Amino acid sequence: MGEILALVEARLRSAFGEPDARAAVTFLGAERIEVLRFTRDDLVRYATLGMSAQPMADPVAPLTDPLRGPRAELVLTVAAGRADTSAVLRPLAVFAASPQVEGVVVAAGNAMELGEPLWPGAPFTSVLVAEPGGLVDDLPLPAPRDPVRFHPLLPMTPNEAAFKRARGAEALHAAWLHHTTDLRDPLRPTVPLT
């Protein structure tokens, strides 16, 4: 496990540089999850470290494979200096622990609900899990292990989350694209959803 996480951290450092902060959270019944913060130019990136230590397993499977199964880490990017987003560390750790605690498999198109603002004053209470590979390349692991995939998280307002539940992730992506929404703006309003 430690060997995998060392490789994951090296991959994150190669993509984003040296982290300028890190925090660790441990949940009952789950391995420790760290969140690293990388600040470069006008962007702040928060990346989880620990979610990929174990493969995610289908909660209805009778047996779990300790080696095979999808592995992932989560990355949230926000514009620097527009809001104090430092309190997002705990919510990110909660999201990263959900495969261990709740038995969910995190994949592109999933919504992850917090039920409260992602940080004080945030207009977002949930995130949409995006396709991996855009920010950080997949990290191959020795067979038979699956590679670690790095999924960007896209913050959603409550209205956007409801729209996603009703119409799907593709429809929400289309609305964001149509309105040229800056998904890294920590203060952005809900996109028009008519």
C-alpha positions in Angstrom: 0.0 0.0 0.0 2.7 2.5 1.0 4.6 1.7 -2.3 1.5 2.5 -4.4 0.9 5.8 -2.5 4.6 6.8 -3.0 4.1 6.3 -6.7 0.9 8.3 -6.7 2.5 11.2 -4.8 5.4 11.2 -7.3 2.9 11.3 -10.2 1.1 14.3 -8.6 4.4 16.1 -7.9 5.5 15.6 -11.5 2.2 17.1 -12.7 1.8 20.0 -10.2 5.1 20.6 -8.5 5.8 20.5 -4.8 2.8 20.7 -2.5 2.6 23.7 -0.3 0.3 22.1 2.3 -1.1 18.7 3.3 -3.6 17.4 5.8 -4.5 13.9 6.8 -7.9 12.6 7.9 -8.8 9.2 9.3 -12.3 7.9 9.4 -13.6 4.9 11.4 -13.2 1.8 9.3 -11.1 3.4 6.7 -7.5 3.9 5.8 -5.9 7.4 6.3 -6.6 9.9 3.5 -4.3 12.8 2.8 -5.1 15.9 0.8 -2.3 17.8 -0.8 -2.5 21.4 -1.9 -0.5 22.6 -4.9 -0.5 26.4 -5.7 0.9 27.5 -9.1 0.3 30.8 -10.8 -3.4 31.6 -10.4 -4.6 28.1 -9.6 -4.9 26.0 -6.5 -5.2 22.3 -6.9 -6.2 19.9 -4.1 -5.4 16.2 -4.7 -6.3 13.2 -2.5 -3.7 10.7 -1.6 -4.8 7.3 -0.1 -8.0 6.5 -2.0 -6.0 4.4 -4.5 -4.3 2.3 -1.8 -7.1 -0.4 -2.2 -9.1 -1.2 -5.3 -12.7 -0.1 -5.3 -15.1 -3.0 -5.2 -18.7 -3.5 -6.3 -20.7 -3.4 -3.1 -22.9 -6.3 -4.2 -20.1 -8.6 -5.2 -19.9 -11.7 -2.9 -16.1 -11.5 -2.8 -13.6 -8.6 -3.2 -10.3 -9.0 -5.0 -7.5 -7.4 -3.0 -5.5 -6.6 -6.2 -8.0 -6.1 -9.1 -10.5 -3.3 -9.4 -10.5 0.4 -10.3 -8.2 2.7 -8.3 -8.6 6.5 -8.3 -7.6 9.7 -6.7 -9.5 13.0 -6.9 -8.3 16.5 -8.0 -10.2 19.8 -7.4 -8.9 22.9 -9.1 -10.0 26.4 -8.1 -8.9 29.9 -9.1 -6.5 31.3 -6.4 -7.3 34.4 -4.4 -11.1 34.6 -5.0 -12.2 32.7 -1.9 -10.7 30.9 1.1 -11.1 27.3 -0.1 -8.7 25.8 2.5 -11.6 24.1 4.4 -12.3 21.9 1.4 -9.7 19.5 2.7 -12.1 17.6 4.9 -14.9 17.3 2.3 -12.3 16.0 -0.2 -11.1 13.4 2.3 -14.8 12.4 2.9 -15.3 11.9 -0.9 -12.0 9.9 -1.1 -13.0 7.7 1.8 -16.4 6.8 0.4 -15.3 3.7 -1.5 -14.0 2.2 1.8 -16.7 3.6 4.1 -19.8 3.3 1.9 -18.7 0.7 -0.7 -19.2 2.9 -3.7 -17.2 2.8 -6.9 -16.3 6.3 -8.0 -16.4 6.8 -11.8 -16.8 9.6 -14.3 -20.4 10.9 -14.3 -21.0 10.2 -10.6 -22.1 12.9 -8.3 -20.8 13.1 -4.8 -23.0 15.0 -2.3 -21.8 16.7 0.8 -25.1 18.2 2.0 -23.3 21.4 3.1 -21.0 24.0 1.4 -17.7 22.5 0.3 -16.1 25.4 2.2 -17.6 28.3 4.2 -19.6 30.5 1.9 -19.2 28.2 -1.1 -22.2 28.1 -3.5 -21.5 24.3 -4.0 -22.6 21.4 -2.0 -21.6 18.5 -4.3 -19.2 17.7 -7.1 -19.4 15.9 -10.4 -16.7 13.4 -11.1 -15.1 14.1 -14.5 -13.2 11.9 -17.0 -9.6 11.2 -15.9 -6.5 11.9 -17.9 -6.8 15.6 -18.6 -4.8 16.9 -15.7 -2.7 13.9 -14.5 -1.9 10.8 -16.7 -3.0 7.4 -15.4 -0.4 5.7 -13.2 0.2 2.1 -14.4 0.8 -0.4 -11.6 2.3 -3.9 -11.7 -0.1 -6.6 -13.0 -2.7 -7.7 -12.1 -3.5 -4.3 -10.5 -5.5 -1.7 -12.4 -3.9 1.7 -13.0 -4.6 4.6 -10.7 -6.8 7.2 -12.5 -6.9 10.8 -11.4 -10.5 12.2 -11.7 -11.1 16.0 -11.7 -14.0 17.1 -9.5 -16.3 19.8 -10.8 -18.2 21.7 -8.1 -22.0 21.8 -8.5 -24.6 24.1 -7.0 -27.7 22.5 -5.5 -29.7 23.5 -8.7 -27.0 22.0 -10.9 -26.9 18.8 -8.9 -30.7 18.5 -9.2 -30.5 19.1 -13.0 -27.8 16.4 -13.2 -30.0 13.9 -11.4 -32.9 14.7 -13.7 -31.1 15.0 -17.0 -27.7 13.4 -16.6 -24.1 14.5 -16.5 -23.9 15.0 -20.3 -26.8 17.5 -20.2 -25.1 19.4 -17.4 -21.8 19.5 -19.2 -23.6 20.8 -22.3 -25.2 23.6 -20.2 -21.8 24.6 -18.7 -20.2 24.6 -22.2 -23.1 26.6 -23.7 -22.7 29.3 -21.1 -18.8 29.2 -21.2 -18.8 28.5 -17.5 -15.5 28.9 -15.6 -15.7 25.7 -13.5 -12.6 26.8 -11.5 -14.3 30.0 -10.2 -15.0 29.3 -6.5 -17.7 32.0 -6.5 -19.5 31.3 -9.7 -23.3 31.4 -9.7 -25.5 28.5 -10.9 -25.5 28.2 -14.7 -28.9 29.0 -16.3 -30.6 25.6 -16.7 -33.6 26.4 -18.9 
